[in-house]
Amino acid sequence: MDGTLVDGAVRVGGDARQRFYDARGYGRPLDRNRVELAPVEAAHLLSRGDLDAVVDEREGSETRLDFREFLARTGTALRFTVYRDLRDRGFYLSPAREGWPGVDEGDVRRGAPDGARIDFVVYPRGKGPWDDAVAYRIRVVGEREAVPAASLGGVVLAVVDEDGELTYFETDADPDIGVADDEGGDDGRGGADAIDGDDPTDDAPLPAGVDADLLEDRVVCYDADDLYERRFYGQRLLGRNAESGPLQLSLVEGAYLAQRGVLDVESDAVVGRGRDVEGERFDRRLRTYAALRDRGVVPKSGFKFGADFRVYEDFDGVESLSHSTDLVRVLGPGHDFYPRDLSLDVRLAGGVRKRMVFALTAANGQIDWLSAARLTP
Amino acid sequence: MDGTLVDGAVRVGGDARQRFYDARGYGRPLDRNRVELAPVEAAHLLSRGDLDAVVDEREGSETRLDFREFLARTGTALRFTVYRDLRDRGFYLSPAREGWPGVDEGDVRRGAPDGARIDFVVYPRGKGPWDDAVAYRIRVVGEREAVPAASLGGVVLAVVDEDGELTYFETDADPDIGVADDEGGDDGRGGADAIDGDDPTDDAPLPAGVDADLLEDRVVCYDADDLYERRFYGQRLLGRNAESGPLQLSLVEGAYLAQRGVLDVESDAVVGRGRDVEGERFDRRLRTYAALRDRGVVPKSGFKFGADFRVYEDFDGVESLSHSTDLVRVLGPGHDFYPRDLSLDVRLAGGVRKRMVFALTAANGQIDWLSAARLTP
């Protein structure tokens, strides 16, 4: 059985509708039992021998293309890898083309070149294009393709690495972190603009005017055991096993507390030291830190995991500390992800059973949260 | 008991030699039972109450400094954290200062500002400055301090993160990877300059003139099962479970094989495509790939681990594939490591029980290998 390449799609006659669409969810039905297949669907049928060849009638002359020639002609090798893999896993799926089954207007709009492209709409196992259910919306990307952070959320990235192996990442633009301080949810307002001296991790008010020194890239404070034991600010300067003594605070912790009048150091001096060390990234990190504290969770250094912060969602005193639950990386709102960097972060977080969260933090304090996780469809 | 701050060191009289040097390895002996302490040693004795104060006689007037004032005056908070931690772990250690015990000329030379600085010489547990044995040479760095790759190897980085927690990384400039093709060992010559058609993973010669197409960012080749099964080039285009059919090769694999006449595609075209995709990084990656193949190991994409390559040191056919043993990241020879990036790589590699190896690959093909691993002293 042959197909015919017309206007970037492959038409097949005979009993193609029953054979390909009704029985196995390929393509979309046309009149008279014909179907129209996207190139990647036709490539899959060619690879299985269900189609013998595709006839290209361009330029007047007819050429019969086999699988190899068809792949080369249509440039579908990357998407073919993903399409085949999902078929192998038992899914039916449709290319996100206008007028294709299962594809709504939003998917096509998101398919605009500079929007959040969708390549495939995948149906739940056992369902197909004739049902009204979607399991995944998939975007196919090569290992070296930049992916704008703003285009993520609600889409599964299918990354084809250079060896042709696949990794799926699901992305969520509305991860639930602690208690948002307003109905906006996504909006991490706060930081330098929302100084209220409260700390949701504890009902008692924070202390005020604690004796402290700004030393190198940290703040050392004295006689403030509560800050550490009940709220997990800082670390004991004399080591983890020390039961008392001075606390060393990071510049972010120090600036946060100084801005709230807790420490007797100039907050401008601490912020200035932070900016000396890491420029405007310091302000973004401070805003993210404040937004997390405002949500009632406890951020600490994520250094051991290569992240900005590790986050304790359920903190109830240092004595009963459990594992942290999230890793947070602070990025600019215009950040482009490179799939390999994303793979590194998500793999590490998965290995330590934490959620990987990105805080896309703008200069004005707006924070868009985004989580990413490995998915096995 | 008080010390006196003189020329950046602290002198202590009385029975200080017996009490501090002989019994516990602090400082270096002077005449008449006196000792000289580096500031970080004095800070440690102050923090323990073994010294009451340090008298600063600068500017004519005398000031008695307690622990807090001494830390602020001498700027030793960062190094104090590391010194204290190693003492807590049961080690004696000396600051790497000229004329200090346990410190040889090489350490001091490496202590030059633009060289590979050493901060502490750590003795094996149970040994001290009066013995002739060194367990670790330690360099203290802050979380945000750039560390030149060329300064690593044979040194342990003690990274103090922003919360004041410590992470130790040991670095080795001579990791053993496969079989070096010359006595140089460190020198990964080969790549485009050493094309000999041999493949140490198999005694049989590689095939020649295999039918292949350059498609998008990969090479697809036909009728070359051996390349995959016996030597692990490429992946099955029709999926991992396919038992035959076309192979998709990465551009690096494709370029390597095309340069050796194995594939019937122009190697320049493949290399050109690679450069289109990732610029001169492609050449560096190709050189590293070739050097690894020349050493008899099998590199494959490291994407799932966020690295350039994962490496199988013992490869004996795809049928009996075991876990890969190393992760390789390709960097330029002038690369500066940021401790947080290093932490991410080393933590991930440790989590999957692989060794993290960096290939510092120059434009001329010279490769300096460097491994890094987490250390618990």
Interface residues (C-beta under 8 A of the other chain):
Chain A: S47 R68 L71 A72 G75 A77 L78 F80 T81 R84 D85 D88 G142 E143 R144 V159 D161 E162 D163 G164 E165 T167 D213 L215 E216 D217 R218 V220 Y222 G234 Q235 L237 L238 G239 N241 G245 P246 Q248 S250 L251 V252 E253 V277 E278 K300 S301 F303 K304 F305 G306 A307 P339 R340 D341 S343 L344 D345 R347 L348 G351 V352
Chain B: S47 R68 L71 A72 G75 A77 L78 F80 T81 R84 D85 D88 G142 E143 R144 V159 D161 E162 D163 G164 E165 T167 D213 L215 E216 D217 R218 V220 Y222 G234 Q235 L237 L238 G239 N241 G245 P246 Q248 S250 L251 V252 E253 V277 E278 K300 S301 F303 K304 F305 G306 A307 P339 R340 D341 S343 L344 D345 R347 L348 G351 V352
